[in-house]
Amino acid sequence: MPLEARFAELKARGEAALIVYITAGDPSLERLPEILQMLEDAGADMVEIGFPFSDPLADGPVIQAAMWRAIQRGVTMARVLERVAQARERVHLPLIAFTYTNPVQRYGFARFAQDARTVGFDACLMTDLPPDAADEWLTHARANHLQPIFLLTPTSTQARIRLVAERGEGFIYCVSRTGVTGARDTLPPDLPELVARIRQETDKPIAVGFGISKPEHVRQVAQFADGAVVGSQIVYYLHEYADSPHWRTVIGDYVRSLKRATQEQEP
């Protein structure tokens, strides 16, 4: 399903999208299908699956640690793809491959685009690939109907916003603040203005990520954007409760609270 179609369904119901990020292989690659199933059951609308990488410059300490643990367990790009294929037997929500350029180049742009689409990914976000240097990747991604997603930040110029709007598909990923991923207490006060600047150049859905960890954050974002991305807090819980018999309940309840916030208006 094109991601725009999922956003349109949610908008028709008066909801914003809840997009959840997890790191493949943490707490274990074997548990990836049941984690995805739990997230779908709890109300996540889309899931970004992070491929472990040794130098994740866009990510904060929580996700960096998760990637390192996964690498130490021998998780590779090929093994993640294999596990996603198994998960697709019972998981139906849109899946987004979240990665960096270097490991995809090593795997091969053409091969990765084909394999990622074959196992069930709908889109791919390479955090460090700018749209003006993405010609080769876009050729293979589009040939395999794998939607390419690009980032915009508070420092993006209108020219960069126009380029991302032109070359990206699925949705525009709006980074809420400069810096790396990680939970924060509050959202930047100028975030609605940034989203408004992006809307001047595109009618594609806009999702906001980086620093979103609480239902109140999601509720705020849902007032002016089409989706909210929650990552570091989910990754933290998956590690913290990895050995708890109650992990599904704890994380499921948290995700449900986030999803409810996409359906609520601020008082």
N, C-alpha and C positions, 0 to 999 in steps of 0.2 A: 504494500500500500504506500503511495506517495505520502510523505509526512504532512504535506499541505491538506490532504484529505482528512487526516486525523484531527488536525487543528480546526478544520471547518466543522467537523462533527461536534467537537467540544464547544466551539463558539455558538453553534445552534442551540446547545443546551445551557448556555450562559456560564460556561466553565473555561478556565484557563488550563493549559496542559501542565501536568506534573511530570517532569523528566528527572529520572533518578540515575545517578552515576555509581557504578561499582568497579572495582579492580578485579579482573579475571585472575583466579588463582589465590585469592586471599578471602577467606581463610584456607580454601583448598579448591583446586580446579574441579575435583570430583563433585563438589557441592554446587557448582554453578547452575545446573538445571533446576535444582530445588530452590535456590536463591531467587532465580528469575521467576519461578512459579509463585513463590511467596510474594514477590513485588507486584506481579500482575494481580494476584488475588486481593492484595491490599489496596489496589487502586492506582498504581503507577500507570501513566499513559504511554510512556516510552522509557527505554533504558539505554543509557550509554554504557558500553562495556569497554573498560580501559585495558589495553594490551600492555603488560609490564614492559618497562623500558628503563635502562640503567641511568639515564640522564634526563628525567622529566622536568624540564626547566619551568614549565607553566604551573607545576603543582606544588602545593605546600607540604609541610612535614607529614601530615596524616597519610596523604596519598603516596608520597615518596616512600614512606615506610612500608605501605602495603605492596607497592611495586617491588621493593627490595625483597620482602618476604616471599613474594611469588617467584621472583627470579631464583632465590635460594632453593626453592622447591623444584626447580627445573622447568618452570612454565615457559613455553615458547609460543610464538605466533601460530605455528602449525597446530600445536596442541589446543590452543584456545579455539581455533576455527573448528577443530574436530568436536570439541565439547559443545560449542554453540549449535552445531548440526544436530547433536543429540537432544539438546534442550528444545529445539524447534519442533520436536515431535509433540510437545504439549504446551508450548508457550507461543502466544499469537500476537502479542503487542509489538509495535515497531522497535527494532533494535538498531542502535547506532554504534559503529566501530569508532572508538576514541583512541587515537594513537599519535605518534610523531613521525616525521618524514623519514628519518634515518632507517628505522626497522622496516618500513614499507619499501624503501628503495632497495634494501638488501634482499628482501623477499621477492621484489620485482613488482613494479606498478601494475603491469598487465595481469600478472598471476594473482596478486592480492585482490584486485578489483573483481576478477572472475571468481576466486575462491570465496571471498567475503559474501558476494551476492548468492553464490550457490548454497552456502550453509545457512543463509537466512537473514543476513544483515540488509537493512533497507537504506542506510546512509553511512557516511564516514566523515569524521572530523579529524583532520590532522592539525594540531594546535599551532605548529610552527611553520606551516606552509602558507605563505601569503598568496592572495589570488593572482597577483601579477607574475608569479613564478610557477604557476600551477598548470601550464598548458599540457604537459605530458600526462599528468595525473588526471586532468579533466577529460582528456581523450578516452582513457581507459575506464574511468568511472562512469561516464555517460554511455559508453558502448555496452556496459554491463548493467545499466539502470541502477547504479549505486549512487544515491544523491550526495553530492559534495557540499559540505557545510563549512563556512568560514567564520572567523571571529572578527568582531569589532570591539574597540575599547574606547574609554573616555578621551583618548588622544587622537582618535581617528579623524581624518579630515573628511570634508564632504565628498571630495574626489574618491577617497578610499571607500567611503560608504556606498557610493554609486557603483564602484567596481565590485564590491562584495555582493551588492544587490543584483548585479548583472550576472555574475559568475556562479553564485551559490544557489543551492536548491534546498528544499525541505523547510528550512527556517534560517533566520539570521540569529547567530549566537552573539548576544550583547554581553560583554564582560562588564560587570557592575563597577569595578574599580581597577586601577592599575595594580600590578603585583601578581601574586600567585593565588591558587585556590586555598580555601580554608574557611571555617566557620567564623562569623563575626557577630557582634552584638547588634549592630544597626546597619541599615543600608545608607549609601551616600545620598545626601539630600538632593543632589542634582541629577539623580538617575532618571526621573521622568523626563527631564529636558533632553537627556541623551537619547532616550527611546523616541522622543518626538522628532529629533534631528534625523534619526534613521527612517522614520515613517515618511519624512518629506521625500525620500528617494525610492521607496518601495512599498508595495502592498503585500509582500511576503510576511508570514508570521515572524514575530520577534520573541525570542526566549532570553531570559536574563539569568546569568549564572555567576559564580564566584561570590562566596560570602553569605549564601542563603542557607539557613539551617533551622529556622523556626517557623511555625505556622503563621505567625504575624508577619514575617518577611514575605512568605508566599502570598498572603492576603494583600499586602501592599503592592507587590509586583503585579498581581492579577488585575489591579485597577487600571494599569496603563500598558501592560505587555500581554502577549498571547500565551506565555508559558514561563515557568520557573524551573531552574535546574538545581537540584540538591545533591551534593556529592560527598564532601568530607565527613559530614556527620553520619551518613549511612555507612561509609567505609570504616569509621571509628567503631560504630556499633557492631558491625560484622566481625571485627577483630575482638572487641571487648567481650562479646557474648558468644564467641565461637564455640566454646565448650559448655555452654549453658543449655539445659534441656528446654529453656523458655525462649530461645533466640527468635523463633518465628513470631511468638506473641509480642515480645518487646519491640522488634523492628517493624513488624506488621502494624502494631498500634501507632507507632511513630509515623509510618508512611500514610496510614489512614487519616491521621490528624493533619498532615500536609495536604492530602487530597481534599479534605473538607474545606480547607482554606482557599482552594481554587474556586469553590462554589459559593463563597460568602462575600458579601459586600462590606466594606468598612463602615462602621457606624458614623 
